[in-house]
Amino acid sequence: MRISVNNLVNYYKSMIKRIDNNAILTFYTYKKDRGFSVKKDNGKLLISEFGFKNQNLCVEEKDSVKIIKGITKLEFPRSHEIFVSTHNEN
């Protein structure tokens, strides 16, 4: 699925409430070489960033929006559309 980079934060907020535990929400560029994924795990979120920076963060749900905004500016500086996928961890 494709979304506008301007709608990424709003889409993230709505999806993070809907997904189940151990579900993974991934945002990436057209070439799929940069992006980040968010795994929901019992109220905590594990954010894995890949691209310009490679790091893993474990944050509370309420703190995640600020971090997502920062990652978006870093990983998608000239992107207009972002690709999104959702899947469950097996």
LINTA-V167681 format. One record per pair of residues at least 24 apart in sequence whose C-alpha atoms are under 6 Angstrom apart, sorted by the first residue. I is the first residue (numbers start at 1). GAP is how many residues later the second one is. Records with the same first field share a line. If there is no record, write none. Layout:
# LINTA-V167681
I->GAP + GAP
This chain:
# LINTA-V167681
1->82 + 83
2->80 + 81
3->78 + 79
4->76 + 77
5->75 + 76 + 77
22->67
23->64 + 65 + 66
24->62 + 63 + 64
25->60 + 61
26->58 + 59
27->56 + 57
28->54 + 55
29->53
35->40
